[in-house]
Every structure is written in C-alpha cells, then in structure tokens.
Amino acid sequence: MGMDELATDERGRITIPKELRERFGERYRLVELRDGIKLLPQPEDPVRTLREAASEEFKQASMDELRDAGLDEAHDQTDEHVR
C-alpha cells in the first residue's frame, strides 16, 4: 500500500484505513518532528515485542537490569552532548 492522503474531519480526527489498522494495530503514539508528525504503532505488550526483537542477553535480563541499563545509557548519552 502506498502513501494515502489523509485529512482531518471537523473535529480534527483522522481515520486510519482498515488494512493499516489490521497490520499495525489500533493504538498509536503521535510524535512531533521538526518538519512534521509521525504515527508510531503501540504494541499491546511492549516488553514482549522488545524481547522478541532482542539479543539473548536482553531476553534473559530482569526488569531491574533493563531499567539500570537504560539509565546508564541515558547518562552516557547526556554526557556526550553536554561537554
């Protein structure tokens, strides 16, 4: 399916075509970019979705280990951009 032109109705709503809803789901996050917006599908179980796409190390990690790794990475990235 190519890029469909979508327009808002009088209340600002956009209808997502049935084929796309069946493929990507019913829930989306609206992300504002510098030059536009993007809809990102939200999985029903985000942790399961991440684990399915992840390495064995990630699949075996506990939620505490994942949180700590995420905080460490955020700290590292902040240090890189603040210097």
PEHU-V864117 format. One record per pair of residues at least 4 apart in sequence whose C-alpha atoms are under 8 Angstrom apart, sorted by the first residue. I is the first residue (numbers start at 1). J is the second residue. D is the distance in Angstrom with one decimal. If there is no record, write none. Layout:
{{I & J & D} {I & J & D}}
//
This chain:
{{6 & 14 & 6.7} {6 & 15 & 7.6} {7 & 14 & 6.2} {8 & 12 & 4.8} {8 & 13 & 4.9} {8 & 14 & 4.8} {8 & 15 & 7.9} {9 & 13 & 5.4} {9 & 14 & 6.7} {16 & 20 & 6.7} {16 & 21 & 6.5} {17 & 21 & 6.4} {18 & 22 & 6.1} {19 & 23 & 6.2} {20 & 24 & 5.8} {20 & 25 & 7.6} {21 & 25 & 4.8} {21 & 26 & 5.7} {22 & 26 & 7.8} {24 & 41 & 5.9} {25 & 41 & 6.6} {25 & 42 & 7.5} {25 & 43 & 7.4} {26 & 41 & 7.7} {27 & 41 & 6.0} {27 & 42 & 5.4} {27 & 43 & 7.6} {28 & 39 & 5.9} {28 & 40 & 5.2} {28 & 41 & 4.3} {28 & 42 & 5.1} {29 & 39 & 5.6} {29 & 40 & 5.1} {29 & 41 & 6.4} {29 & 42 & 6.5} {30 & 37 & 6.8} {30 & 38 & 5.8} {30 & 39 & 4.8} {30 & 40 & 6.5} {31 & 37 & 5.6} {31 & 38 & 5.2} {31 & 39 & 6.3} {31 & 40 & 7.4} {32 & 36 & 6.3} {32 & 37 & 4.6} {32 & 38 & 6.6} {33 & 37 & 5.3} {33 & 38 & 7.3} {42 & 46 & 7.4} {43 & 49 & 7.0} {45 & 49 & 6.3} {46 & 50 & 6.2} {47 & 51 & 6.1} {48 & 52 & 6.1} {49 & 53 & 6.5} {50 & 54 & 6.0} {51 & 55 & 7.7} {51 & 58 & 6.7} {51 & 59 & 5.2} {52 & 59 & 7.7} {54 & 58 & 5.9} {54 & 59 & 6.4} {55 & 59 & 6.3} {56 & 60 & 6.3} {57 & 61 & 6.4} {58 & 66 & 7.8} {61 & 65 & 5.9} {61 & 66 & 6.4} {62 & 66 & 6.2} {63 & 67 & 6.1} {64 & 68 & 6.1} {65 & 69 & 6.1} {66 & 70 & 6.1} {67 & 71 & 6.2} {68 & 72 & 6.1} {69 & 73 & 6.1} {70 & 74 & 6.1} {71 & 75 & 6.1} {72 & 76 & 6.2} {73 & 77 & 6.1} {74 & 78 & 6.1} {75 & 79 & 6.2} {76 & 80 & 6.4} {77 & 81 & 6.5} {78 & 82 & 6.1} {79 & 83 & 6.4}}
//
